[in-house]
Each structure stands twice: as C-alpha cells, then as structure tokens.
C-alpha cells in the first residue's frame, strides 16, 4: 500500500516504523530535515521536506498514487487541511487525522463528514481510556476492548502461590466452571509459549487471556493476590491527558491533580468539578507526603516530560503509593523503566494509538487491532464472511482451520452472544473473531484466511 505520513514526530515516526515493516511504500513529510534524515537512516522509506498541507508538497510525496494519508503533525489545523486537500485535489481514498483540541473533538462527527476525514485519532483520548480501564481492573497490566467492549483481552502477571500457578490450563474449567475465559498466550522470560491443555502456569508468567467483561476480575484474582478496588488517584500533570483522565474518574474516585503552572492550575480547577487541583511540583517530596501519597492507590505521571514522569513515579512508589504509572514517549525509556521494576506500568502513547491506524491498513474485514509487546505481537478482531465454498474459516471447526503458527482464536462474538472458543467451535458468517498473534509477521497469512473467494461476489 502507498501511504503518506505527514509529521515525523513521536507519533509519525512510530507509525512509520510499524507500517514500513509490513511491505508498505511509506513516504514521510516534515519541515524538520534532521528528523527526516534520522528516520530514513533506520527505515526503508521516502522522505519529503516541506509543509504538510501544501498541495505542491503532497504532490511531491506522491499523493496522486497514495492510497492513504495519515496526518499526525502537531497542528490540528494542518492535519485537517491536508486531509481536505488530499481528498479534493488527489482523490486519496483514505484520510486519517490526528486531533488534539477538545474544540475539534467535540465536533468529531461533523468534522469527519464536512472535511472528508475517514478517521479522527486523539492519542490523548486513547491513552485516557487505556489508563481508565487499568484503574477499573486492579492487577491488570493491559485491558483492551473488542466488539464494542463485549470482549476484553487482559494481560496479568501470575504471582507465586496464586491458585492457578503450577496448574495445567486444562484444569481451568474444573477450577472456574462458570466463567467465560480463554488463555490466548503466555510469555515466560520474554518468550512466547503457545497455550496447550498440558501447559503449566508458572509464577511471573505474563498471561494474556480473553474474557467477557464481567469475568475479568474473578480470573485476575486466580493469578495474583486479590487487590481491593482502587479509590484514591493522584495525577501529576494538568495537560490534556491529565485533565481528561480526571474528568473520566472524578465521579467514582477521589482524584487529586498536581500542576506546576499557576495559570493552568486556575483554569483546570474551573473545568473539574470534584477533583482537588494542587499547584506544585510532583517531584517535590514534601508535597507528596503532605498529600498522603502513602495512602494513594494509583499515582499517574502524565506530564509532557518523560524525565519528570519517571522521577515523580519512582518517588511516589518509594514514598508508599500502591501502584504507579508513567507516560513515556521515548521507546527506549519504556524498556528501561519496565525492566527496572521501579515503575509498575509504563504507558507509550504511540503504542496505544497505533492499533487505530492498523485497522485501516489491514486487508480483509479487520475492524479492531491492538499492538502488543512493543509491536511484536498483535490482537485483532476480524469479521468472517461467505460460506464453506468460498471462505477458509466459515463453516469450519477451529481445529480444522490452518491457523499460522503462534495464532490462537480466543473468542467469537455472534450478534450479541460471546462464545469462548474451543477446538470444536464452528465459525459462522458475520461472526466477529478475536485472534491473538504472538508473531505480528503472521498477519498477512491471517488476513488471507479471512478474505473470501470470487464466488462470494458472483
């Protein structure tokens, strides 16, 4: 696919890295020559130096032949105009724009239709929803939605002494007979293990499982110590993400927001209704102690500064916060921080956002994509079409489908019914199939499985 990416910043470079590895022709546009050369030095891509919304720049980038334009510059207005020009002048089939301002997001439906934008992406809202789900499910490392929230993929680290550790997966139904859950993958010391009936769960295993929303908490409690529901949340940073999260949580939780800028503090104090807004530095030990950090259930460091986020989260953890999360833009930092164990969860905005884009790139009817384990693995929701004569999956039992190595089917959503997958489950047309791929390189083979033959259109 010929794809033009407008913007070579953190989001643009992350998108380029993911898509360039999947046999796409990528061209990146930016006004910063150094960023472009650095990106081209490590990726097989084309680059164009110029303003993203200028018709001449888009033409030079190959807009006449582009199948998709992804506008992710730091300017909402540039992204919107670029998509409109791509549509009117170059008839680009798919236009995606990154939008940050709430003024535009509040008009998202009208904005999409009036400016011919196929998908609006707000990394801030994606990250907000991501953190909110983690807070709602104590003990989870990741909680990802499929089928409009009917099914969720959850990642949990198994603790020594928990009920399921040292037990085979085939005993799950005996141990938990009334819950809908299927283990999709296990990562042990960073390496993937394809789950089989005889697979034994070990302590420190990272378990990815598919479950109905109501069964998530019960299964988590079988893999680790039972955690009480969170109540006290402290947020460092009153930017877009911090305020968005506070708004989403303040009706159900006791929320405090720490912001360094006085004018910003006064502004968000008017926006938030129940949250306590504090003027100060989240790396100030005395301030954290004064605000009962040792009684805080979750500390979220969400400023625009990676260093400040890491330092404040580490300090909060040392002073007694139960769980700490830090927003980190630089990929190298994510690996370093998570491996150190000093921070519970490192959140990458780029990794959280990339799935929205990938769903538009995937072939076949793929409607949801979640990128996992720093882009190495993937979970997708694909819709099955056709019948036994023109489809490789419809009308077949799961055990008879030739799935690529490392690919598992976790669940099927049939209309409003959630079916946890078993070896003899038969896939029907229009089923939403939830799959986990431990190796993202197998995605092309999975896409081909869900593409129908020519007789489907006759």
C-alpha positions in Angstrom: 0.0 0.0 0.0 1.2 3.5 -0.8 1.0 5.6 2.4 2.0 9.2 3.1 2.6 10.1 6.7 2.5 13.8 7.5 4.7 14.6 10.5 7.9 12.9 11.7 7.5 13.5 15.4 6.9 10.8 18.0 3.6 9.6 16.6 4.6 9.9 13.0 7.9 8.0 13.4 6.2 5.3 15.4 3.5 4.9 12.7 6.2 4.8 10.0 8.2 2.2 11.9 5.2 -0.1 12.2 3.9 0.3 8.7 7.3 0.1 6.9 7.9 -3.4 8.3 4.7 -4.6 6.6 5.5 -4.3 2.9 4.1 -0.8 2.5 5.6 2.0 0.5 6.0 4.8 3.0 6.8 8.5 2.4 7.2 10.8 5.4 6.7 14.6 5.2 8.0 17.1 7.7 9.6 20.6 7.9 12.4 19.3 10.1 15.2 17.9 7.9 17.1 16.3 10.8 14.1 14.3 11.9 13.5 13.1 8.3 17.1 12.0 7.8 17.2 10.2 11.2 14.1 8.3 10.3 15.3 7.4 6.8 18.6 6.3 8.3 16.9 3.4 10.1 13.9 2.7 7.9 13.4 1.9 4.2 11.2 4.9 3.4 11.0 8.0 1.3 11.1 11.5 2.7 9.9 14.9 1.6 10.9 18.2 3.2 8.0 20.6 3.1 4.8 21.9 4.7 2.4 19.0 5.1 -0.7 20.9 3.8 0.8 22.5 0.7 -0.5 20.9 -2.5 2.9 21.0 -4.0 4.4 19.1 -1.1 1.7 16.4 -1.2 2.2 16.0 -5.0 6.0 15.6 -4.5 5.3 13.0 -1.8 3.2 11.0 -4.3 -0.3 12.0 -3.4 -1.5 11.2 -7.0 -0.9 7.5 -6.3 -1.3 7.4 -2.5 -4.0 5.0 -1.1 -3.8 6.5 2.4 -2.7 9.8 4.0 -2.0 9.8 7.8 -1.8 13.4 9.1 -0.1 13.4 12.5 1.7 16.7 12.7 1.5 18.8 15.9 -1.0 21.1 14.3 -4.7 20.1 14.2 -5.4 22.7 11.6 -2.6 21.4 9.3 -3.9 17.9 9.7 -7.4 18.9 8.8 -6.4 21.0 5.8 -4.0 18.3 4.5 -6.8 15.7 4.5 -9.2 18.0 2.8 -6.7 18.8 0.0 -5.8 15.2 -0.3 -9.5 14.4 -0.9 -10.4 17.3 -3.2 -7.2 17.5 -5.3 -5.8 14.0 -5.3 -8.9 11.8 -4.5 -7.0 9.9 -1.8 -9.2 7.0 -0.7 -8.4 7.0 3.0 -7.6 10.1 5.1 -6.7 9.9 8.8 -6.0 12.9 11.0 -4.6 13.3 14.5 -6.7 15.8 16.5 -5.7 17.1 20.0 -8.0 20.1 20.7 -11.3 19.3 22.5 -12.9 22.1 20.4 -12.5 19.9 17.4 -13.1 16.6 19.1 -16.5 17.8 20.4 -17.4 18.2 16.7 -15.9 15.0 15.6 -18.9 13.7 13.6 -19.4 16.9 11.7 -15.7 17.4 11.3 -15.3 14.0 9.6 -18.2 14.4 7.2 -17.5 18.1 6.3 -13.8 17.7 5.8 -13.8 14.2 4.3 -11.7 12.6 7.0 -12.2 8.9 7.4 -10.8 8.6 10.9 -10.0 11.1 13.6 -7.4 9.9 16.1 -6.8 11.6 19.5 -3.8 9.9 21.3 -4.9 11.8 24.4 -8.3 10.2 24.5 -6.9 6.8 23.6 -4.4 7.0 26.5 -7.2 8.3 28.8 -9.4 5.3 28.1 -6.4 2.9 28.4 -5.5 4.2 31.9 -9.1 4.3 33.0 -9.5 0.5 32.1 -6.4 -0.3 34.1 -7.7 1.6 37.1 -11.1 -0.2 36.8 -9.3 -3.6 36.9 -6.7 -3.7 39.7 -3.9 -6.2 38.9 -4.1 -6.0 35.1 -1.1 -4.9 33.0 -3.3 -4.3 30.0 -7.1 -4.2 29.3 -8.1 -4.0 25.6 -11.6 -3.8 24.1 -13.1 -5.9 21.3 -16.6 -6.0 19.9 -17.6 -2.7 21.5 -16.5 -3.8 24.9 -18.3 -7.2 25.0 -15.0 -9.0 25.0 -11.7 -7.8 26.5 -8.1 -9.0 26.2 -6.3 -8.8 29.6 -2.7 -9.2 30.5 -1.8 -10.3 34.0 1.5 -11.4 35.7 1.0 -14.6 37.7 2.2 -14.5 41.3 3.8 -17.3 43.2 1.3 -19.0 45.5 -1.8 -17.9 43.5 -4.5 -20.6 42.9 -3.6 -21.3 39.2 0.1 -21.3 39.4 1.6 -24.8 38.9 -1.7 -26.0 37.4 -2.3 -27.1 33.8 -4.5 -25.0 31.6 -6.9 -27.9 31.0 -7.9 -27.7 34.7 -9.3 -24.2 34.2 -12.9 -25.4 33.5 -12.8 -27.5 36.7 -11.4 -24.7 38.8 -13.6 -22.0 37.3 -16.6 -23.8 35.8 -18.9 -20.8 35.5 -16.7 -18.1 33.9 -16.1 -17.4 30.2 -12.3 -17.2 29.7 -9.6 -18.5 27.4 -5.8 -18.1 27.7 -4.6 -16.7 24.3 -0.8 -16.6 25.0 1.8 -16.9 27.7 5.1 -15.0 27.8 7.8 -16.5 30.0 11.1 -14.6 30.4 10.1 -12.6 27.3 9.5 -15.7 25.1 6.1 -16.7 23.8 4.5 -20.1 24.8 1.6 -21.3 22.7 -1.0 -22.4 25.2 -2.0 -26.1 25.2 -4.0 -28.2 27.6 -0.9 -29.5 29.3 0.8 -26.1 29.6 1.5 -25.3 33.2 1.3 -21.8 34.5 4.4 -20.6 36.3 5.0 -17.7 38.6 6.0 -14.5 36.8 4.4 -15.7 33.6 2.7 -12.9 31.7 -0.8 -14.3 30.8 -2.9 -12.9 28.0 -6.5 -14.1 28.3 -9.8 -13.3 26.5 -12.8 -12.9 28.7 -16.3 -11.4 28.9 -16.1 -8.1 30.8 -17.9 -9.4 33.9 -15.4 -12.2 34.3 -12.2 -10.2 34.3 -11.8 -9.6 38.0 -12.5 -13.2 39.0 -9.8 -14.6 36.7 -7.3 -11.9 37.8 -7.8 -13.0 41.4 -6.8 -16.6 40.5 -3.4 -15.4 39.1 -2.3 -13.0 41.7 -3.1 -11.6 45.2 -6.6 -10.2 45.5 -6.4 -6.4 45.3 -9.0 -4.1 46.7 -10.8 -1.7 44.2 -8.9 1.5 43.8 -10.3 4.7 45.3 -7.6 7.4 45.7 -6.0 8.6 42.4 -3.2 11.2 42.1 -2.4 12.6 38.7 0.8 14.5 38.0 0.3 16.9 35.1 -2.7 19.1 34.2 -2.3 18.8 30.4 -4.8 17.3 28.0 -4.4 13.8 29.2 -4.3 14.6 32.9 -7.4 16.7 32.8 -9.2 14.2 30.5 -8.4 11.4 32.9 -9.5 13.4 36.0 -12.8 14.2 34.3 -13.4 10.5 33.5 -12.6 9.4 37.0 -13.8 12.1 39.4 -17.4 10.8 39.7 -16.3 7.5 41.0 -12.8 8.1 42.6 -11.1 10.6 44.9 -8.9 12.5 42.5 -6.0 14.9 43.0 -4.2 16.7 40.2 -0.8 18.4 40.6 0.1 21.1 38.1 3.2 23.4 38.1 1.8 26.2 36.0 -0.3 28.6 38.0 -2.5 29.9 35.2 -3.1 26.3 34.0 -3.9 25.3 37.6 -6.6 28.0 37.9 -8.1 27.0 34.5 -8.4 23.3 35.2 -9.8 24.0 38.7 -12.8 25.5 36.9 -13.1 22.6 34.5 -13.0 19.9 37.1 -16.0 19.6 39.5 -14.9 17.1 42.2 -11.2 16.8 41.8 -8.7 18.6 44.0 -6.3 20.7 41.9 -2.9 21.5 43.5 -0.3 24.0 42.4 3.1 22.4 42.8 5.9 20.1 41.6 5.1 16.3 41.5 8.8 15.6 42.3 8.5 17.6 45.5 8.9 15.0 48.3 7.3 17.3 50.9 4.3 18.0 48.7 3.6 14.3 48.1 3.9 13.4 51.8 1.6 16.3 52.7 -1.0 15.0 50.2 -0.9 11.4 51.7 1.0 9.7 48.9 1.3 6.6 51.1 -2.5 6.2 51.1 -2.7 6.7 47.3 -3.9 3.7 45.3 -2.7 4.9 41.9 -0.2 7.6 41.0 -0.3 8.6 37.3 2.6 10.7 36.0 1.2 12.3 32.8 3.2 15.4 32.1 4.8 16.1 28.7 8.3 15.4 30.1 9.5 11.8 30.2 12.2 12.5 32.8 9.7 14.2 35.1 7.3 11.4 34.8 9.9 8.7 35.6 11.3 10.6 38.5 7.9 11.5 40.1 6.6 8.0 39.6 9.7 6.5 41.2 9.5 8.9 44.1 5.8 8.2 44.6 6.5 4.5 44.7 9.2 4.9 47.2 7.0 7.0 49.4 4.3 4.4 49.5 2.0 4.7 46.6 0.4 1.3 45.9 0.7 1.4 42.1 2.5 3.9 39.8 2.1 4.5 36.1 4.2 6.8 33.9 3.5 8.2 30.4 6.7 7.8 28.4 7.2 8.9 24.8 10.6 7.5 24.1 10.5 3.8 23.3 14.0 3.2 24.8 12.7 4.6 28.1 9.8 2.2 28.1 12.0 -0.8 28.0 14.4 0.6 30.6 11.8 1.6 33.1 9.7 -1.5 32.9 12.7 -3.8 33.3 13.9 -1.9 36.3 10.7 -2.7 38.3 10.8 0.8 39.8 7.6 1.7 37.9 4.6 -0.7 37.7 3.3 0.3 34.2 5.0 2.4 31.5 2.5 3.8 29.0 3.5 4.5 25.5 1.0 6.9 23.7 2.3 5.7 20.3 1.8 2.0 21.1 -1.7 2.7 22.4 -2.6 4.7 19.3 -1.1 2.6 16.5 -3.9 0.0 16.6 -6.4 2.5 15.4 -4.3 3.1 12.3 -3.5 -0.6 11.7 -7.2 -1.5 11.5 -7.4 0.7 8.3 -4.3 -0.9 6.8 -5.2 -4.5 7.4 -6.7 -6.4 4.5 -9.8 -8.5 4.9 -12.6 -7.2 7.2 -10.4 -6.4 10.2 -12.2 -3.9 12.4 -10.1 -3.8 15.6 -6.3 -4.0 16.0 -4.3 -3.8 19.2 -0.5 -3.7 19.0 1.1 -5.6 21.9 4.5 -6.2 23.4 6.1 -3.2 21.8 4.7 -4.1 18.4 6.0 -7.7 18.3 2.5 -9.3 18.9 -0.9 -8.3 17.9 -4.6 -9.0 18.7 -7.2 -8.4 16.1 -11.0 -8.6 15.6 -11.8 -9.9 12.1 -15.3 -10.5 10.6 -15.9 -13.8 8.8 -17.8 -13.6 5.5 -19.0 -16.1 2.9 -19.7 -19.8 3.3 -17.9 -23.1 3.2 -17.4 -22.9 -0.6 -15.6 -19.5 -0.7 -14.2 -19.0 2.8 -11.3 -20.7 4.6 -12.9 -20.2 8.0 -16.7 -20.1 7.7 -18.4 -23.5 8.3 -15.3 -25.0 9.8 -14.4 -26.1 13.3 -11.5 -24.1 14.8 -9.4 -27.3 15.0 -9.8 -27.7 11.2 -8.6 -24.2 10.3 -5.0 -23.9 9.3 -4.0 -21.0 11.6 -0.4 -19.7 11.2 2.0 -20.8 13.9 1.5 -18.8 17.1 -2.0 -17.7 16.3 -4.9 -18.5 18.5 -8.6 -17.8 18.4 -9.8 -16.6 21.8 -13.5 -15.8 21.3 -16.3 -15.3 18.8 -19.0 -12.7 19.1 -22.1 -13.8 17.2 -24.7 -10.9 17.2 -24.8 -10.2 21.0 -23.6 -13.6 22.2 -20.0 -14.1 23.3 -18.7 -17.6 22.6 -15.4 -18.5 24.2 -13.5 -20.5 21.5 -13.0 -24.3 21.8 -11.4 -26.7 19.4 -14.9 -27.8 18.1 -16.4 -24.3 17.8 -17.7 -23.7 14.3 -17.3 -20.3 12.8 -20.4 -18.8 11.0 -20.7 -16.0 8.5 -20.7 -12.5 10.1 -19.0 -13.8 13.3 -16.5 -11.4 14.9 -13.5 -13.5 15.6 -10.9 -12.4 18.2 -7.4 -13.6 17.4 -4.0 -13.3 19.2 -0.8 -13.4 17.1 2.4 -13.9 19.1 4.3 -13.0 15.9 2.9 -10.0 14.0 4.7 -11.2 10.9 2.0 -13.8 10.5 -0.7 -11.1 9.9 -0.6 -11.5 6.1 -1.4 -15.2 6.4 -4.3 -14.4 8.9 -5.7 -11.7 6.5 -5.7 -14.2 3.7 -7.7 -16.6 5.8 -10.5 -14.1 6.2 -10.6 -13.0 2.6 -13.4 -14.6 0.6 -13.1 -16.2 -2.9 -14.5 -14.8 -6.1 -17.7 -16.9 -5.8 -18.7 -14.7 -2.8 -19.2 -11.8 -5.2 -20.9 -13.7 -8.0 
